[in-house]
Amino acid sequence: MKKSKIPIVLTIAGSDSGSGAGIQADLKTFSSLGVYGTTAITVVTSQNTKRVRDVSALDLSMISSQIDCLVEDFDLRAIKTGMLFTPDIVKIVSDKAKEYKWEKLIVDPVMVASSGDTLLQSEAIDEYKNSLIPISFAVTPNIPELATLLNEKIITINDIKNGCVKIRKLGVKNIIVKGGHDNNNKDSIDILYSDDTFYEYSLPRLKSKNNHGTGCTFAAAFTANIALGENIKQSFINSKDYVWNAMSNDLLIGNGNGPVDHFYKLRK
């Protein structure tokens, strides 16, 4: 297979018509960080900064075809999943991951939009736990997503760490919990659990409504860093730094939860 000049990555996720999250956020993140992004779209959403109006899942055959077509031609250095929406989509992605023996599969278990709208059918949670998370290289839930996966309340830092240990038992090697939803601390604390060791990385909490797509952006940044050859810990740190800086730049777009500025470096 022809070797590309820059790493090629794949995002398997939903389309956000407002371009703040999903496939669009992933592609902007990939481009900003110097990797080439390819896409397999799972669902199309009608949404803006205020709400998700509609969701339409693509046929499983089309999702499968997109993945097969990309694998046929590209040397994919890392693969990220985003909004998968249904248990059948989660299953087909896990089947493809096994078929193609993906070693660098980063699973972002997208469940709820910044607006509060649901982005995952409840029946898909078990499919994540049974088929996709166990074969992933890393999983990147936020605190509410971790609580949903475990069906437990997650309140304190110790709760997060105990949750990481439980998720590790599913088979995934690396767990990152994004701490943006924890309002108990003045800082935003993200936690990485890898090789039975915890790493905490904190930055000052930003008082901003421009948080649409932060979870997608973090996972995409982590995927890009892994594809670029960074180690787990440095990829974790770089990704949080990127999201924090992107969120610090107010684009003043929309009337709800606005998008982060993925290309903030170009505007400085």
C-alpha positions in Angstrom: 0.0 0.0 0.0 1.3 3.5 -1.0 2.8 5.3 2.0 1.3 8.8 2.4 3.3 12.0 3.4 1.1 12.5 6.4 -0.8 10.1 8.7 -4.3 9.1 7.5 -7.0 8.7 10.1 -10.7 7.7 10.0 -13.6 9.0 11.9 -16.8 6.9 12.0 -19.4 9.3 13.3 -22.5 11.5 12.7 -22.8 14.6 10.6 -23.6 17.9 12.5 -25.3 20.4 10.2 -24.1 23.2 12.5 -20.5 21.9 12.1 -19.6 22.3 15.7 -19.4 18.6 16.6 -19.4 15.2 14.9 -17.7 14.6 11.5 -17.2 18.3 10.9 -15.4 18.9 14.2 -13.3 15.8 13.7 -12.2 16.9 10.2 -11.3 20.4 11.4 -9.3 19.0 14.3 -7.5 16.6 12.1 -6.6 19.3 9.6 -5.5 21.7 12.4 -3.1 19.1 13.9 -1.6 17.9 10.6 -3.2 14.6 9.8 -5.5 13.6 6.9 -9.0 12.8 7.9 -11.3 10.3 6.2 -14.9 9.7 7.1 -17.6 7.1 7.4 -20.9 8.8 8.2 -23.3 6.9 10.5 -26.1 9.4 10.9 -27.2 12.7 9.6 -28.4 15.2 12.2 -30.4 18.4 11.7 -29.0 20.6 14.5 -27.7 24.1 15.4 -26.2 25.5 18.6 -29.5 25.4 20.4 -30.9 21.9 19.6 -31.0 18.7 17.6 -34.1 18.9 15.5 -33.8 15.5 13.7 -31.7 12.4 13.4 -31.6 10.0 10.5 -29.4 6.9 10.5 -27.8 5.6 7.3 -28.4 2.1 6.1 -26.0 -0.4 7.6 -24.9 -1.4 4.1 -23.8 2.2 3.3 -21.9 2.5 6.6 -20.2 -0.8 5.9 -19.5 0.2 2.3 -17.8 3.4 3.4 -15.5 1.6 5.8 -14.6 -1.1 3.3 -13.9 1.5 0.6 -11.5 3.5 2.8 -9.7 0.4 4.1 -9.2 -0.7 0.5 -7.2 2.4 -0.5 -5.8 4.1 2.6 -3.3 3.1 5.3 -5.3 4.1 8.3 -3.0 5.0 11.2 -5.8 5.4 13.8 -9.6 5.2 13.8 -12.0 7.2 16.0 -15.7 6.5 16.6 -18.2 9.2 17.5 -22.0 9.1 17.3 -23.1 5.6 16.4 -26.7 6.0 17.7 -28.1 2.4 17.3 -27.0 -1.0 18.6 -26.8 -2.2 15.0 -24.4 0.5 14.1 -22.2 -0.2 17.2 -22.2 -3.9 16.2 -21.2 -3.3 12.6 -18.4 -1.0 13.6 -17.1 -3.6 16.1 -17.3 -6.3 13.4 -15.3 -4.2 11.0 -12.7 -3.4 13.7 -12.2 -7.1 14.2 -12.2 -7.9 10.5 -9.5 -5.3 9.8 -7.6 -5.9 13.1 -7.6 -2.2 14.1 -4.9 -1.7 16.8 -5.5 2.0 17.3 -9.3 2.3 17.7 -10.3 5.2 19.9 -14.0 5.0 21.1 -15.8 8.2 22.1 -19.1 6.9 23.4 -21.2 9.9 22.3 -24.6 9.9 24.1 -25.9 13.4 24.7 -25.4 16.7 22.8 -24.4 19.9 24.5 -28.0 21.0 24.1 -29.1 18.0 26.2 -30.6 16.1 23.2 -30.1 12.3 23.1 -27.6 11.0 20.6 -27.6 7.3 21.5 -30.4 4.8 21.8 -30.4 3.2 25.3 -30.3 -0.3 23.7 -26.9 0.5 22.3 -25.2 0.9 25.7 -24.8 -2.9 26.2 -23.5 -3.3 22.7 -20.8 -0.7 23.5 -19.8 -2.7 26.6 -20.1 -6.1 25.0 -18.5 -5.6 21.6 -16.8 -2.3 20.9 -15.1 -1.1 24.1 -13.5 -4.5 24.8 -11.6 -4.3 21.5 -10.7 -0.6 21.6 -7.3 0.9 22.2 -8.7 3.8 24.2 -12.2 5.0 25.3 -12.9 8.6 26.1 -16.2 9.1 28.0 -17.1 12.3 29.8 -18.4 11.9 33.4 -22.2 11.4 32.5 -21.1 8.9 29.8 -19.0 7.0 32.3 -21.9 7.0 34.8 -24.3 5.6 32.1 -21.8 2.9 31.0 -21.5 1.8 34.7 -25.1 2.6 35.7 -23.7 4.3 38.7 -23.5 7.8 40.2 -20.1 9.5 39.5 -19.6 12.5 41.8 -16.0 12.6 43.1 -12.6 12.1 41.6 -12.4 8.8 43.5 -15.7 7.8 41.8 -14.1 8.5 38.5 -11.0 6.5 39.3 -13.1 3.5 40.6 -15.1 3.8 37.4 -12.0 3.6 35.3 -10.9 0.4 37.0 -14.3 -1.1 36.2 -14.2 -0.1 32.6 -10.7 -1.5 32.3 -12.1 -4.9 33.2 -14.1 -4.9 29.9 -10.7 -5.2 28.1 -9.8 -1.7 26.9 -6.2 -0.7 27.7 -6.6 3.0 28.2 -9.4 5.1 29.7 -9.6 8.8 29.6 -12.4 10.6 31.5 -13.1 14.2 30.4 -13.8 16.3 33.4 -15.7 19.2 31.9 -19.0 18.2 33.6 -17.5 18.2 37.1 -18.4 21.6 38.6 -17.2 20.6 42.0 -13.7 21.8 41.2 -12.5 25.3 40.1 -10.2 23.5 37.6 -11.3 21.1 34.8 -9.5 17.8 35.6 -9.2 15.1 33.0 -8.0 11.6 34.1 -6.1 9.0 32.2 -5.9 5.4 33.4 -3.2 3.5 31.6 -1.0 0.6 32.7 -2.7 0.5 36.1 -1.6 4.1 36.7 -3.6 7.3 37.0 -2.6 10.6 35.5 -4.5 13.8 36.2 -4.2 16.9 34.1 -6.0 20.1 35.0 -6.5 23.5 33.5 -8.5 26.5 34.7 -12.2 26.0 34.1 -13.5 28.3 31.4 -16.7 30.1 31.9 -18.0 29.9 28.3 -21.0 28.7 26.4 -18.7 27.8 23.5 -18.5 24.1 24.5 -20.4 22.5 21.6 -18.2 19.6 20.2 -15.6 19.7 22.9 -15.9 15.9 23.5 -15.6 15.1 19.8 -12.7 17.5 19.5 -10.8 16.0 22.3 -11.2 12.5 21.0 -10.2 13.6 17.5 -7.2 15.4 18.8 -6.2 12.3 20.8 -6.6 10.2 17.6 -4.4 12.6 15.6 -1.7 12.6 18.3 -1.6 8.8 18.4 -1.4 8.7 14.6 1.5 11.2 14.7 3.4 8.8 17.0 3.0 10.5 20.4 2.8 8.3 23.4 -0.4 7.9 25.4 0.3 10.4 28.2 1.6 13.1 25.8 -1.4 12.6 23.5 -3.7 13.0 26.5 -2.0 16.3 27.5 -1.8 17.7 24.0 -5.4 17.0 23.4 -6.6 18.7 26.5 -4.4 21.7 25.7 -5.8 21.9 22.2 -9.5 21.8 23.4 -8.8 24.4 26.1 -7.2 26.8 23.7 -9.9 26.2 21.1 -12.6 26.8 23.7 -10.8 30.0 24.9 -11.4 31.7 21.5 -15.0 33.0 21.3 -16.3 32.7 17.7 -19.7 34.2 18.7 -21.6 31.8 16.4 -25.2 30.9 17.1 -27.5 31.7 20.0 -26.9 28.5 22.1 -23.9 26.4 22.9 -21.4 27.7 20.3 -18.6 25.8 18.7 -15.0 25.9 19.7 -12.4 27.5 17.4 -10.6 24.6 15.9 -8.3 26.9 13.9 -7.5 29.3 16.7 -3.8 29.1 15.8 -4.5 30.7 12.4 -6.3 33.6 14.0 -3.6 34.5 16.5 
